[in-house]
Amino acid sequence: MFYRRLSRRASLLLPLLLAACGGEERMDFPTLRYAYLAPIRLNVANIAIEQHFQPSGVAPDVSQLDPAQPADALRAMAEDRLKAFGAAGRALFIIQDASLIRQDDTITGSMRVRLEIYNADNVLAGFAEAVAGEQHKGRVSDLRETLYDLTKTMMDNM
């Protein structure tokens, strides 16, 4: 057998060469946060977040492949923006849908949340709902990037 010894310089460059052969997959997906936006002041003493939607994790669901999973982005938005400024009552932020579904060459994203306000007697005083959706049709060269972009767009619309 013929063995050739690599120079020190070549051995240091080998990991870069191997990484370059791995394709163009994007790795820099910033965490989606919303503290830079104005807070939403609620006249309640505390705020709770509940996630009623659980992604299935099996096809056609692709939510788990998203670097910024939709449910996590919605939770971050609620944590960053909703602020309690009251002496009594409570608010409940409910994540009802945070899905990414892939069927053939179409990826469909859907988000739905509900904010409920309860008075000091724990009676529902009011609520608000928000829905956002986005679709990507066609070839996907980088699935993680496509999912991230869909989630970011839906969050911008939220």
ABEGO torsion letter per residue (X at the ends): XBBBBBBAAAAAAAAAAAAAAAEABBABBBBBBAAABBBBBBBBABBBBBBABBBAGBOABAAAABABBAAAAAAAAAAAABBBABABEBBBBBBABBBBBBBEABBBBBBBBBBBBBBAAGBBAEBBBBBBBBBBBEBBABAAAAAAAAAAAAAAAX
